[in-house]
Amino acid sequence: MATYRQTLERMFELQKFGIKFGLDSMNGLLSRLGDPHRGLRCVHLAGTNGKGSTAAMLASVLTASGRRTGLYTSPHLTTFRERIKIDDEMIDEGEVIELAREVWEAVKPQSPPTFFEFVTTLALIHFRRRQIDLAVVECGLGGRLDSTNVLTPLVSGVTNVSLEHTEHLGSTIREVAWEKAGVIKPGVPFVGGRLSEEALAVAKARAAELDAPLRLLGRDYKVRTTGSDVLGRPSIDYQGVALNLQGLQLGLAGLHQADNAAMALALAEALNEVWRPASGQPDRPLTEEAVRRGLSEVSWPGRAEFFAPGAWPPDGSGRAPLLLDGAHNPGGAAALAAFLPTLGRRRLHLILGVMADKDVAGVLGPLTSLADRLHLTRPAYHRAADPETLLTRLTATLGPPTCPVALHQTIPEALAAAASQAEAEDLTVLSGSLFTVGEARAHLTGVTVVDSN
């Protein structure tokens, strides 16, 4: 029998087939496996930013309410097992081996699936076998033709829409919004987050066409930030259709998490309205206690995650706190840039590694304008831009950086350099890609093997 490492290597070889839009291949593979997605009760989420955080908060609230909850997200930071969880417990290695073997047996060699199709299929079988109450499923890319869109959810949602993956999703906000609105299903309640005017018009039109009840941030549910703790974790007031709660403490840092938390609660409320317990199962209503506990206890590593002084780098020489955040597109970078000044640190030491196929200037611009020292680096991943390229593209678009710049060929080298320069009253931030954050977390936490993405 294959080992866990061999199982992953074989799956990751499928990445050579790239991205394949369309559901025919996915439906064929699922059919040969007995359609494990049929009857799976789920919430389906799309969006440019925030869908992972929203999914994690929703899953945490549902678990706190007593529902056995699956969570499917991507990509992972340090281990493949992060992608597939039940009640915040990662799938174990033995289950990955067994399920992958089963999926391979159903693969047609002449028409192999993409990596994402394979993993999505594995997750759906896992959820069915473990007899979960509900799955929270995050789209991989887009929505309409994403592999996860074989599902018929109880509730669907889109967090927000910005230009991204334009080679696949379209070159305008309207086109991208149309792809993401593909998660809207006939008669299925739809929850919209902070949508721009163009994206909102698309969502409204699609929901009306499909007779999908529509719930929107600012109209049907509202959120107000009332403060933040020393780690930048907001407390919020939420007003929804049935819930009206004050002083909810979030477990995730960043002002943008207020919107994500509100959308998670709006999804939970919409779900509660259509939820019918399975035969013989008790009802599990959404309670204030479950909401408070779920939002405060949620964990979502690599998203505004702090490492205390002395906890980094591995030798403990850091004198300033370190913040890891996976902002990898202009919207995410802008949200991080808005959050950093609220932390009140004297100087900002910024470590950035970005994928070459991203809008490098759009990611770097909002952040480098705040930096007192800039460290450009790259994760050990084939899509990553080398630091020299990052500096060239930044300079060509925005002009030369106004602060000192250092180029580092590895993330450990960049972390060590920043640690040696940052004083106690400063802040070091590492960002630019989830791949950069994942490799940094592995280095800082002593993980010796990082499952490839």
Phi, psi and omega per residue, in radians:
M1 nan 2.498 3.130
A2 -1.136 2.586 3.036
T3 -1.391 2.974 3.085
Y4 -1.049 -0.787 3.131
R5 -1.066 -0.786 3.113
Q6 -1.110 -0.654 3.106
T7 -1.071 -0.791 3.134
L8 -1.146 -0.759 -3.114
E9 -1.033 -0.717 3.131
R10 -1.154 -0.711 3.101
M11 -1.118 -0.780 -3.078
F12 -1.177 -0.380 3.048
E13 -1.074 -0.422 3.117
L14 -1.172 -0.269 3.133
Q15 -1.100 -0.347 3.129
K16 -1.119 -0.329 3.113
F17 -1.471 -0.050 3.036
G18 1.131 -2.562 -3.122
I19 -1.754 2.286 -3.139
K20 -2.224 1.892 -3.136
F21 -1.436 2.524 -3.130
G22 2.138 2.675 -3.019
L23 -1.908 -0.023 -3.091
D24 -1.087 -0.838 -3.133
S25 -1.085 -0.741 -3.137
M26 -1.127 -0.794 -3.141
N27 -1.117 -0.654 3.110
G28 -1.122 -0.775 3.132
L29 -1.106 -0.786 3.136
L30 -1.112 -0.671 3.133
S31 -1.068 -0.726 -3.136
R32 -1.205 -0.265 3.128
L33 -1.837 0.222 3.092
G34 1.497 0.351 3.101
D35 0.894 1.120 -3.106
P36 -1.127 -0.262 -3.121
H37 -1.477 -0.291 -3.113
R38 -1.150 2.242 3.120
G39 1.435 -0.034 3.101
L40 -1.262 2.106 3.121
R41 -1.442 2.202 -2.998
C42 -2.657 2.882 2.924
V43 -1.986 2.315 -3.052
H44 -2.015 2.188 -3.025
L45 -2.132 2.333 3.004
A46 -2.206 3.011 3.112
G47 2.556 2.755 3.134
T48 -1.318 -0.854 3.137
N49 -2.283 2.664 2.990
G50 1.514 -0.146 -3.072
K51 -1.214 -0.560 3.087
G52 -1.177 -0.795 3.113
S53 -1.118 -0.744 3.115
T54 -1.090 -0.766 3.122
A55 -1.081 -0.742 -3.132
A56 -1.128 -0.721 3.128
M57 -1.181 -0.736 3.109
L58 -1.082 -0.804 3.137
A59 -1.073 -0.675 3.141
S60 -1.140 -0.722 3.108
V61 -1.139 -0.746 -3.134
L62 -1.153 -0.698 3.075
T63 -1.108 -0.736 3.126
A64 -1.125 -0.441 3.118
S65 -1.483 0.009 3.058
G66 1.696 0.111 3.117
R67 -1.590 2.311 3.094
R68 -1.266 1.910 -2.866
T69 -2.074 2.169 3.009
G70 -1.563 2.640 3.106
L71 -2.391 2.168 3.136
Y72 -2.125 2.047 -3.090
T73 -2.418 2.946 3.065
S74 -2.775 2.758 -0.165
P75 -1.370 -3.059 3.037
H76 -1.709 2.867 3.130
L77 -1.641 -0.977 -3.054
T78 -2.191 -0.322 3.104
T79 -2.534 2.413 3.111
F80 -0.915 -0.575 -3.054
R81 -1.094 -0.341 3.108
E82 -1.077 -0.452 -3.035
R83 -1.178 -0.469 -2.990
I84 -2.260 1.939 -3.087
K85 -2.274 2.683 2.946
I86 -2.276 2.115 -3.087
D87 0.882 0.780 3.084
D88 1.174 0.205 3.053
E89 -1.775 2.179 -3.118
M90 -1.204 2.596 3.008
I91 -0.979 2.468 -3.100
D92 -1.560 2.877 -3.028
E93 -1.068 -0.704 -3.133
G94 -1.070 -0.675 3.114
E95 -1.196 -0.649 3.082
V96 -1.059 -0.798 -3.139
I97 -1.053 -0.861 -3.069
E98 -1.131 -0.808 -3.097
L99 -1.208 -0.677 3.114
A100 -1.091 -0.718 3.102
R101 -1.036 -0.734 -3.140
E102 -1.139 -0.728 3.129
V103 -1.152 -0.734 3.133
W104 -1.022 -0.626 -3.140
E105 -1.121 -0.398 -3.138
A106 -1.684 -0.088 -3.112
V107 -1.355 2.362 3.021
K108 -1.561 2.063 -3.079
P109 -0.972 -0.551 -3.116
Q110 -1.325 -0.258 3.107
S111 -2.465 1.203 -3.084
P112 -1.155 2.625 3.107
P113 -1.339 2.881 2.943
T114 -1.300 2.932 3.088
F115 -1.008 -0.785 -3.074
F116 -1.199 -0.643 3.072
E117 -1.081 -0.752 -3.126
F118 -1.089 -0.845 -3.070
V119 -1.189 -0.682 3.101
T120 -1.067 -0.756 3.103
T121 -1.072 -0.757 3.112
L122 -1.036 -0.766 -3.124
A123 -1.118 -0.727 -3.107
L124 -1.146 -0.681 3.072
I125 -1.120 -0.746 -3.134
H126 -1.041 -0.802 -3.127
F127 -1.110 -0.704 3.122
R128 -1.142 -0.779 -3.096
R129 -1.112 -0.620 -3.081
R130 -1.512 0.018 3.026
Q131 0.925 0.922 3.112
I132 -1.254 2.809 3.044
D133 -1.359 -0.636 -2.986
L134 -2.795 2.569 3.031
A135 -2.044 2.442 2.970
V136 -1.835 2.039 -2.972
V137 -2.090 2.187 3.129
E138 -1.697 2.312 3.037
C139 -1.066 2.616 3.045
G140 -1.454 -0.885 -3.090
L141 -2.652 2.132 3.132
G142 1.325 -2.129 -3.108
G143 3.123 -1.009 -3.024
R144 -0.999 -0.797 -3.087
L145 -1.951 0.236 3.096
D146 -1.225 2.574 -3.087
S147 -1.009 -0.503 -3.135
T148 -1.289 -0.195 -3.038
N149 -1.408 0.258 2.940
V150 -1.360 -0.209 -3.076
L151 -1.427 2.614 2.948
T152 -1.961 1.748 -3.008
P153 -1.408 2.905 2.958
L154 -1.372 -0.567 3.119
V155 -2.567 2.526 3.043
S156 -2.239 2.897 -3.129
G157 -2.809 2.742 3.018
V158 -2.262 2.158 -3.067
T159 -1.267 -0.887 -3.131
N160 -2.931 2.986 -3.109
V161 -2.406 2.157 2.983
S162 -2.292 2.937 3.075
L163 -1.173 2.189 3.099
E164 -2.773 2.664 3.105
H165 0.769 0.862 -3.021
T166 -1.110 -0.421 3.114
E167 -1.197 -0.330 -3.137
H168 -1.943 -0.626 -2.957
L169 -1.814 -0.209 -3.128
G170 2.053 2.825 -3.010
S171 -1.757 0.047 3.113
T172 -2.252 2.788 3.094
I173 -1.036 -0.686 -3.131
R174 -1.078 -0.742 -3.140
E175 -1.179 -0.761 3.115
V176 -1.119 -0.732 3.128
A177 -1.084 -0.647 3.122
W178 -1.084 -0.748 3.119
E179 -1.107 -0.772 -3.103
K180 -1.236 -0.558 3.103
A181 -1.211 -0.072 3.060
G182 -1.126 -0.238 3.082
V183 -1.354 -0.225 3.114
I184 -1.253 2.276 -3.099
K185 -2.093 2.712 -3.114
P186 -0.975 2.133 3.067
G187 1.287 0.017 -3.092
V188 -1.624 2.228 3.135
P189 -0.960 2.422 -3.121
F190 -2.169 2.331 3.138
V191 -2.003 2.188 3.096
G192 -1.833 2.423 3.082
G193 -1.544 -2.475 -3.102
R194 -1.443 1.522 -3.068
L195 -1.679 2.408 3.054
S196 -1.168 2.942 -3.104
E197 -1.013 -0.755 -3.132
E198 -1.151 -0.811 -3.127
A199 -1.133 -0.667 3.134
L200 -1.119 -0.688 3.129
A201 -1.087 -0.702 3.121
V202 -1.150 -0.810 -3.119
A203 -1.084 -0.758 3.140
K204 -1.092 -0.761 -3.118
A205 -1.132 -0.745 -3.127
R206 -1.193 -0.718 3.115
A207 -1.105 -0.702 3.124
A208 -1.147 -0.719 3.139
E209 -1.066 -0.637 -3.079
L210 -1.744 0.108 3.140
D211 0.959 0.747 3.133
A212 -1.694 2.091 3.102
P213 -0.973 2.365 -2.978
L214 -1.990 2.326 3.107
R215 -2.274 2.149 -2.980
L216 -2.160 2.489 3.051
L217 -1.133 2.306 -3.129
G218 1.613 -0.366 3.107
R219 -1.936 -0.944 -3.071
D220 -1.787 -0.372 3.021
Y221 -2.537 2.572 -3.011
K222 -2.370 2.716 3.140
V223 -2.443 2.525 3.081
R224 -2.376 2.223 3.086
T225 -1.427 2.240 -3.063
T226 -1.915 -0.075 3.137
G227 2.796 3.111 3.095
S228 -2.518 2.657 3.083
D229 -1.521 -3.033 -3.032
V230 -1.153 -0.340 3.105
L231 -1.694 0.191 3.085
G232 1.353 0.333 3.119
R233 -1.550 2.066 -3.026
P234 -1.278 2.720 2.833
S235 -1.936 2.506 -3.003
I236 -2.363 2.761 2.883
D237 -1.867 2.375 -3.116
Y238 -2.167 2.297 3.040
Q239 -2.169 2.011 -3.134
G240 -2.094 -2.653 -3.140
V241 -1.333 -0.825 -3.141
A242 -1.986 -0.508 -3.109
L243 -1.607 2.420 3.028
N244 -2.479 1.666 -2.955
L245 -2.187 2.424 3.132
Q246 -1.976 2.648 3.005
G247 1.151 0.689 3.079
L248 -1.391 2.138 -3.133
Q249 -1.609 2.190 -3.131
L250 -1.594 2.555 3.096
G251 -1.535 -0.148 -3.134
L252 -1.891 2.461 -3.083
A253 -1.546 2.680 3.091
G254 2.007 2.345 -3.123
L255 -1.071 -0.554 -3.138
H256 -1.138 -0.314 -3.134
Q257 -1.218 -0.276 3.072
A258 -1.101 -0.794 3.086
D259 -1.086 -0.752 -3.117
N260 -1.120 -0.709 3.119
A261 -1.140 -0.736 3.130
A262 -1.085 -0.716 3.130
M263 -1.180 -0.660 3.081
A264 -1.028 -0.728 3.139
L265 -1.243 -0.624 3.086
A266 -1.145 -0.677 3.063
L267 -1.119 -0.736 3.135
A268 -1.107 -0.707 3.111
E269 -1.128 -0.795 3.125
A270 -1.086 -0.680 3.108
L271 -1.121 -0.724 -3.120
N272 -1.057 -0.558 -3.107
E273 -1.272 -0.491 -3.098
V274 -1.861 -0.087 -3.057
W275 -1.212 2.286 2.991
R276 -2.253 2.106 -3.106
P277 -1.071 2.593 3.090
A278 -1.101 2.772 -3.109
S279 -0.933 2.205 3.112
G280 1.450 -0.072 -3.126
Q281 -1.711 2.522 3.114
P282 -1.288 2.656 3.030
D283 -1.260 2.602 3.140
R284 -2.277 1.508 -3.062
P285 -1.161 2.719 3.090
L286 -1.401 1.964 -3.078
T287 -1.868 2.797 3.077
E288 -1.070 -0.682 3.128
E289 -1.059 -0.754 3.135
A290 -1.145 -0.694 3.122
V291 -1.089 -0.863 -3.103
R292 -1.104 -0.771 -3.118
R293 -1.201 -0.768 -3.117
G294 -1.083 -0.750 -3.132
L295 -1.233 -0.626 -3.083
S296 -1.390 -0.476 -3.058
E297 -1.708 -0.050 -3.079
V298 -1.096 2.489 3.081
S299 -2.163 2.300 3.126
W300 -2.544 1.402 -2.993
P301 -0.981 2.589 3.055
G302 1.428 0.065 3.084
R303 -2.060 1.769 -3.055
A304 0.864 0.903 -3.118
E305 -1.746 2.226 -3.085
F306 -1.674 2.460 2.899
F307 -2.019 2.222 -3.066
A308 -1.227 2.731 3.012
P309 -0.938 2.408 -3.110
G310 1.534 -0.233 3.105
A311 -1.674 0.029 3.122
W312 -2.696 2.775 -0.373
P313 -1.072 -2.918 -3.049
P314 -0.954 -0.473 3.124
D315 -1.445 -0.023 3.073
G316 1.294 0.346 -3.053
S317 -1.476 -0.114 -3.109
G318 -1.146 2.288 3.122
R319 -1.747 -0.349 3.123
A320 -1.879 2.756 3.028
P321 -1.180 2.709 3.097
L322 -2.060 2.313 3.098
L323 -1.995 2.189 3.042
L324 -1.821 2.297 3.088
D325 -2.579 2.297 -3.039
G326 -1.462 0.437 3.122
A327 -0.954 2.119 -3.040
H328 -2.331 0.143 3.054
N329 -2.495 2.945 -3.063
P330 -0.980 -0.689 3.132
G331 -1.120 -0.765 3.112
G332 -1.146 -0.697 3.121
A333 -1.139 -0.685 3.120
A334 -1.136 -0.688 3.112
A335 -1.136 -0.733 3.105
L336 -1.141 -0.726 -3.141
A337 -1.100 -0.591 3.106
A338 -1.262 -0.507 -3.090
F339 -1.377 -0.661 -2.994
L340 -1.024 -0.746 -3.140
P341 -1.100 -0.393 -3.129
T342 -1.261 -0.229 -3.089
L343 -1.467 -0.239 2.981
G344 1.160 0.622 3.099
R345 -1.635 2.742 -3.021
R346 -1.286 -0.933 -3.125
R347 -2.213 2.633 3.140
L348 -1.958 2.126 3.052
H349 -1.823 2.008 -2.958
L350 -1.944 2.175 3.069
I351 -1.939 2.144 -3.063
L352 -2.278 2.354 2.985
G353 -2.401 2.196 -2.979
V354 -2.252 2.589 3.063
M355 -1.254 2.498 -3.075
A356 -1.136 -0.457 -3.111
D357 -1.543 0.122 3.112
K358 -1.624 2.971 3.024
D359 -1.356 1.497 -3.002
V360 -1.025 -0.827 -3.133
A361 -1.129 -0.654 3.130
G362 -1.143 -0.567 3.096
V363 -1.399 -0.773 -3.060
L364 -1.299 -0.639 -3.002
G365 -0.937 -0.983 -3.093
P366 -1.073 -0.478 -3.060
L367 -1.570 -0.772 -3.089
T368 -1.148 -0.438 3.108
S369 -1.147 -0.310 3.132
L370 -1.695 -0.211 -2.940
A371 -1.350 2.470 2.950
D372 -1.664 -0.470 3.001
R373 -2.477 2.397 -3.079
L374 -2.106 2.228 3.087
H375 -2.061 2.026 3.117
L376 -1.776 2.334 -3.059
T377 -2.582 -2.959 3.115
R378 -2.661 2.483 2.984
P379 -1.332 2.830 3.127
A380 -1.412 1.244 -3.087
Y381 -2.477 2.453 -2.956
H382 -1.122 -0.440 -3.118
R383 -1.496 -0.124 -3.027
A384 -1.274 2.452 3.023
A385 -1.382 2.453 3.080
D386 -1.304 2.758 -3.030
P387 -1.081 -0.563 3.106
E388 -1.114 -0.705 3.111
T389 -1.146 -0.710 3.108
L390 -1.022 -0.784 -3.122
L391 -1.143 -0.713 3.140
T392 -1.106 -0.794 -3.108
R393 -1.227 -0.639 3.078
L394 -1.110 -0.820 -3.099
T395 -1.142 -0.718 -3.105
A396 -1.120 -0.556 -3.071
T397 -1.635 -0.758 -3.005
L398 -2.007 -0.057 -3.093
G399 1.589 2.941 -3.105
P400 -1.077 2.450 3.063
P401 -1.014 2.553 -3.111
T402 -1.587 -0.007 3.133
C403 -2.071 2.879 3.086
P404 -1.029 2.437 -3.108
V405 -2.166 2.378 3.041
A406 -2.198 2.474 3.129
L407 -1.898 2.300 -3.099
H408 -2.274 2.348 -3.101
Q409 -1.421 -0.263 3.105
T410 -2.359 2.712 3.110
I411 -1.166 -0.770 3.092
P412 -0.990 -0.656 3.110
E413 -1.118 -0.739 3.138
A414 -1.151 -0.729 3.113
L415 -1.093 -0.752 -3.137
A416 -1.117 -0.723 -3.141
A417 -1.137 -0.784 3.138
A418 -1.131 -0.682 3.132
A419 -1.090 -0.613 -3.107
S420 -1.288 -0.339 -3.061
Q421 -1.792 -0.476 -3.036
A422 -1.383 2.279 3.077
E423 -1.576 3.001 -3.016
A424 -1.033 -0.581 -3.087
E425 -1.539 0.049 -3.118
D426 -1.621 -3.121 3.060
L427 -2.413 2.330 3.010
T428 -1.861 2.342 -3.128
V429 -2.204 2.306 3.048
L430 -2.039 2.216 -3.022
S431 -2.769 -2.976 3.052
G432 1.912 -0.382 3.141
S433 -2.983 2.569 3.029
L434 -1.179 -0.456 3.070
F435 -1.193 -0.698 3.078
T436 -1.099 -0.813 3.136
V437 -1.119 -0.739 -3.125
G438 -1.076 -0.780 3.130
E439 -1.161 -0.671 3.111
A440 -1.114 -0.755 3.122
R441 -1.088 -0.717 3.119
A442 -1.065 -0.754 3.126
H443 -1.137 -0.748 -3.057
L444 -1.307 -0.522 -3.088
T445 -1.704 0.018 3.058
G446 1.415 0.318 3.061
V447 -1.253 2.183 -3.050
T448 -1.598 -0.402 3.134
V449 -2.196 2.157 3.101
V450 -1.874 2.120 3.081
D451 -1.108 2.212 -3.124
S452 -1.096 2.641 3.025
N453 -1.718 nan nan
